[in-house]
Amino acid sequence: MRLSRIFIPSALLLILASCQTMTPEERRAADERTCAGYGFRAKTDAMARCLLDIELDRRAQTRSMMERNDQMFWHSPIVVERRVIVHRP
């Protein structure tokens, strides 16, 4: 009983925390950390190119997911089933 009083609120908080989206500033900072981790120095053309590549990859992934969702919704066959009960005399 005590365990559920602790576990359930903790699980709810974890779920809510995972739903948060990043602000553009947070995303930019994360991208800069990623590029710095690759060895690029701030305020260089190479860093700018790295940031651009990350953004282009993100946009391509978003487009791919949108196209996949459209294909699943519009191009998948729709099966309609209606059961007919026949009573024998």
C-alpha positions in Angstrom: 0.0 0.0 0.0 2.8 2.4 0.9 4.7 1.5 -2.2 1.8 2.5 -4.4 1.5 5.9 -2.7 5.1 6.6 -3.7 5.3 4.8 -7.1 2.1 6.2 -8.7 2.9 9.9 -8.2 6.5 9.3 -9.2 5.4 7.5 -12.4 3.1 10.4 -13.2 5.8 13.0 -12.7 8.1 11.0 -15.0 5.5 10.8 -17.7 4.8 14.6 -17.5 8.5 15.4 -17.5 9.1 13.4 -20.7 6.3 15.3 -22.5 8.1 18.6 -22.2 9.4 20.0 -25.5 12.6 22.0 -25.9 12.5 25.7 -26.5 14.4 26.9 -29.6 17.1 28.3 -27.3 17.5 25.0 -25.5 17.6 23.2 -28.8 20.2 25.6 -30.1 22.3 25.1 -27.0 22.1 21.3 -27.3 23.1 21.5 -30.9 26.1 23.7 -30.0 27.1 21.2 -27.4 26.8 18.4 -29.9 29.0 20.2 -32.4 31.5 21.2 -29.8 31.7 17.6 -28.8 32.6 16.8 -32.4 35.5 19.2 -32.0 34.2 22.3 -33.7 35.1 25.7 -32.2 32.5 28.4 -31.6 32.0 31.2 -34.1 33.7 29.3 -37.0 32.4 28.4 -40.4 32.8 24.7 -39.5 30.6 25.2 -36.4 28.0 27.0 -38.5 28.0 24.2 -41.0 27.6 21.6 -38.3 24.6 23.5 -36.8 23.1 23.8 -40.3 23.5 20.0 -40.9 21.9 19.2 -37.6 18.9 21.4 -38.4 18.6 20.0 -42.0 18.6 16.5 -40.6 15.9 17.4 -38.1 13.7 18.9 -40.8 14.3 15.9 -43.1 13.3 13.5 -40.3 10.2 15.5 -39.6 9.2 15.4 -43.3 9.8 11.7 -43.4 7.7 11.1 -40.4 4.9 13.2 -41.8 5.0 11.4 -45.1 5.0 8.0 -43.4 1.9 9.0 -41.3 0.1 10.2 -44.5 0.9 6.9 -46.2 -0.3 4.9 -43.3 -3.6 6.9 -43.1 -4.4 7.5 -46.7 -2.9 4.6 -48.6 -3.6 1.7 -46.3 -6.6 -0.5 -47.2 -9.6 0.0 -45.1 -11.4 -3.1 -44.2 -15.1 -2.8 -43.3 -16.7 -5.9 -41.9 -20.4 -6.4 -41.3 -21.5 -9.6 -39.9 -24.8 -11.0 -41.3 -26.6 -13.5 -39.1 -28.7 -15.9 -41.1 -31.4 -17.8 -39.2 -32.2 -21.2 -40.6 -35.9 -22.0 -40.7 
